[in-house]
Amino acid sequence: MGSDSFQPIQGMSDIAAPDIYAWQRLEGIARDLLRRYAFTEVRTPVLERAAVFERSLGVATDVVQKEMYRFQDRGGRDLVLRPEGTAGVIRHLCGRAQEAHDARVYYLGPMFRSERPQAGRRRQFHQLGVEAIGAPRPAADAEIMALQVDLLRAWGLEGFQLQCNTRGAPGDHERVATELRARLTAQHDALCPDCRRRLQANPLRILDCKQETCRELVDALPPVTEWMDPAARTYLDEVVAILERLEIPVVRNPQLVRGLDYYVHTVWEITHPGLGAQDALSGGGRYTLTFGKQTMAGVGFAMGLERVLAALQSQGQQAADWAEAPQVWLVAQGQAAFDENLVLMQSLRMRGVACAMDLQGRSLKAQMRMANRSGCPYVVVRGDTEMEQGTFQLKHMADGTQRAVEMPELINTLCHPLAAAEQE
């Protein structure tokens, strides 16, 4: 096998130490915070029927037209690897009928899009998302936006900006699309190729185009909210007012859109300067989705964890900084000490102490080097003398001090380090 045989497919990554420490930290903090917000986890399949996303995202969206990994199985079913999390979660909740109408769930896992790999965007990426089911209420939208800001702060992210807008009520969508087509049709030749296609199929997506010529045309347009019912603008006003009471900074961006067909009313995006020109960190909004005879209204967001990590790294945080070293490394000199350390290691682990030792019979010097590399705060050394006396040499790695202790003091120090430090 060539060296390329050991590499993952382009646009996909292996995640191992030290990077995995950062992933585990993000996931652990998120699960704890989401529990406090009364969300429970749901895990849906990575493989879904293509219709799940065609009906929810819209057949004219870039995701459905260009980015889904799509194939037929042996039975001829049209299947895709999930490109996002909301549609599968709502498909699941619709199957639970009435009991799901007040659901508060989150998902965490890999998504797949067959787009060109670039900085911060992968073909397999990982999203954390939440869905709060319920009828449109400004307070519900503001709560989810506050949750997202709370989560980013808990991760230690700084300098991000929350922007919001409205897609309007469902009745506003066609009116907005008609106005956009009327104003941009005369500029057809100045639009980029993608936006020429969007002009008929999904003109709202033109507002989100990053091409300079399209940006200039969009900047000359009035805010799309001018073409919406006043009630839609009032709804957004109430969302912003609640966020201000919660002391959550928010900026109105009248050109902000979320390009998926299921969005209504509040939409938002969080940006971070550490991500460069493509500075979108995450997005969310209120939506209405229908599967069969079931219609589900809710509000939620999704965050790409790769982009969160990139933003944290731009602030100087490194994955290795979040590694959790074993609390103690056991070092043995001689077979008898080795045998007893195996028993001690298992006993400490059962008491909740993370510990390790060399199992290859290396020299004392090599074992100490391993202990140093591990970053553990304590090393316990046993040799023939300690075995005869029933003691242990306990070394504090921070200051290099070492003393002989008996089993009760050893257990107390390792199992209750804070209490032991106070006694010292």
SULPEUR-V652877 format. One line per field, one symbol per residue. burial: b if it has 16 or more other ideal C-beta (glycine too) atoms within 10 Angstrom, else e. A space follows every 50 residues. Layout:
burial = ???
This chain:
burial = eeeeeeeeeebebeeeeebebbbebbeeebeebbeebebeebebeeebeb ebbbbbbbebbbbbeebbbeeeeeeeeebbbbbbbbbbbbbbbbeeeeeb eebbbbbbeebbbeeeeeebebbbbbbbbbbbbeebbbebbbbbbbbbbe bbeebebeebebbbbbbbeeebbeebbebbeeebeebeeebeeebeebbe ebbbbbbbbeeeebeebbeebeebbebbeeebeebbeebbebbeeeebeb eebeebbbbbbbbbbbbbbbbbebbeeebebbbbbbbbbebeebebbbbb bbbbbbbbbbbbeeeebebeebbeebbbbbbbbeeebbebbeebbeebee eebebbbbeeeeeeeebbebbeebebbbbbbbeeebbeeebbbbbebeee eeeebeeebbbebbeeeeeeeeee
